[in-house]
Amino acid sequence: MESRPEEGLLKEQQEREFQEACEMYDIDGNGTVPLSSISCVLGSLGLCLADSMIAQFREKKAEEGESEVSYSELQHLVDKMQTIEDAQAAASKSKAAELENIFHLWDPSGAGIVKSSDASTNALSKALSEVMPVADVDAMLTKYRDDKGNLQYLDLCQDITS
């Protein structure tokens, strides 16, 4: 697959922005950022890394006797974070597709609707009631019903898995 020219420009711009963000927190100009500034660097780039992941990274560096992180190590951490987010997004899409396939058993036309008279909506309500309060189940399913009381399950599947 050939990359488009604008993709290369975007990547170059992102790399420049990353470099500039690191330089803002590089106190002595040696190509490193204090571990205490990792969240600030990421925040200035509009990135939010889980506190637990940052803490784990800081602990690892502290065990190595380090108090700073190089730009390339920080970039690796960001790449790892994005890989994890991509994997989670893919898993969520896969779960949504799996749920949709289950609903397709009661919707052979693929219209995205399970008729209110169908026993499957009662089975779904009962199954969900085992893991959440009945009032919450009713409220959730009401949100996805059309004016005829039919369940619009495609949006439901997306919301459940996102």
C-alpha positions in Angstrom: 0.0 0.0 0.0 1.5 3.3 -1.0 1.3 6.1 1.5 -0.2 9.4 0.6 2.1 12.5 0.7 -0.1 14.2 3.4 0.4 11.1 5.7 4.1 11.7 5.6 3.7 15.4 6.3 1.4 14.6 9.2 3.9 12.2 10.7 6.7 14.8 10.3 4.6 17.4 12.0 3.7 15.0 14.9 7.4 14.2 15.3 8.2 17.9 15.4 5.5 18.5 18.0 6.8 15.6 20.1 10.3 16.9 19.9 9.2 20.5 20.9 7.1 19.1 23.8 10.1 17.2 25.1 12.4 20.2 24.7 10.1 22.3 26.8 10.7 20.0 29.8 14.4 19.1 29.0 15.9 21.2 31.8 19.6 20.7 30.9 19.2 20.2 27.2 20.7 16.7 27.2 17.8 15.0 25.4 16.1 13.8 28.5 13.0 14.7 30.4 12.6 14.3 34.2 10.4 11.4 35.1 8.2 13.8 37.1 7.4 15.7 33.9 6.2 12.7 31.8 2.5 13.6 32.4 3.1 17.2 31.5 4.9 16.3 28.2 2.1 14.0 27.2 -0.6 16.5 28.3 1.0 19.2 26.1 0.6 16.8 23.2 -3.1 16.1 24.1 -2.3 12.6 25.2 -3.5 11.0 28.4 -1.7 7.9 29.7 -3.2 5.9 32.5 -1.6 6.9 35.9 -0.9 3.3 36.6 1.1 3.0 33.3 3.1 6.1 34.1 3.7 4.9 37.7 4.9 1.5 36.4 7.2 3.2 34.0 8.6 5.5 36.7 9.2 2.6 39.0 11.1 0.7 36.3 13.3 3.7 35.6 13.9 4.3 39.4 14.9 0.6 39.8 17.4 1.3 37.0 18.7 4.3 39.0 17.3 6.7 36.4 15.5 10.0 37.2 15.1 11.0 33.6 13.8 9.5 30.4 15.2 10.0 26.9 13.0 11.3 24.1 13.2 8.0 22.3 12.1 6.0 25.5 9.2 8.4 25.9 8.3 8.0 22.2 8.4 4.2 22.8 6.0 4.6 25.7 3.6 6.7 23.6 3.8 4.1 20.8 3.1 1.3 23.3 0.1 3.3 24.6 -1.3 3.8 21.1 -0.8 0.1 20.3 -2.8 -0.8 23.4 -5.5 1.6 22.6 -5.7 0.3 19.0 -6.0 -3.3 20.3 -8.7 -2.3 22.7 -10.6 -0.5 19.9 -10.3 -3.6 17.7 -11.5 -5.8 20.6 -14.5 -3.6 21.2 -15.4 -3.7 17.5 -15.1 -7.5 17.5 -17.3 -7.7 20.6 -19.9 -5.5 18.9 -19.8 -7.6 15.8 -20.2 -10.8 18.0 -23.3 -9.3 19.7 -24.7 -8.2 16.4 -24.3 -11.7 15.1 -26.3 -13.0 18.1 -29.1 -10.6 17.4 -29.1 -11.6 13.7 -30.5 -15.0 14.9 -33.8 -13.1 15.6 -33.3 -10.6 12.7 -32.6 -12.8 9.6 -33.4 -9.8 7.3 -30.5 -7.9 8.9 -32.6 -4.8 9.4 -31.2 -4.1 12.8 -34.5 -4.6 14.5 -35.8 -7.3 16.9 -39.6 -7.2 17.0 -41.1 -6.5 20.4 -43.2 -9.6 20.2 -40.1 -11.8 19.8 -39.2 -13.9 22.7 -35.6 -12.8 22.3 -36.2 -9.3 23.8 -37.7 -11.0 26.9 -34.7 -13.4 27.0 -32.3 -10.4 26.7 -34.1 -8.5 29.5 -33.9 -11.5 31.7 -30.2 -12.2 31.1 -29.3 -8.5 31.7 -31.4 -8.5 34.9 -29.1 -11.1 36.3 -26.1 -8.6 36.1 -27.8 -5.3 36.7 -30.9 -3.9 38.4 -34.2 -4.4 36.4 -34.9 -0.7 36.4 -31.5 -0.1 34.7 -32.2 -2.8 32.2 -35.6 -1.3 31.4 -34.1 2.2 31.0 -31.3 1.0 28.8 -33.6 -1.1 26.5 -36.2 1.7 26.3 -33.5 4.0 24.9 -33.1 1.6 21.9 -36.8 0.9 21.2 -38.6 2.5 18.3 -42.1 3.9 18.4 -43.5 0.3 17.8 -41.5 -1.1 20.8 -39.0 -2.9 18.5 -35.5 -3.1 19.7 -32.9 -1.2 17.6 -30.0 -3.5 18.5 -27.2 -2.1 16.3 -26.7 1.0 18.5 -27.2 -1.0 21.6 -24.4 -3.3 20.6 -22.1 -0.4 19.9 -22.9 1.3 23.2 -22.5 -1.8 25.2 -19.0 -2.5 23.8 -17.6 1.0 23.7 
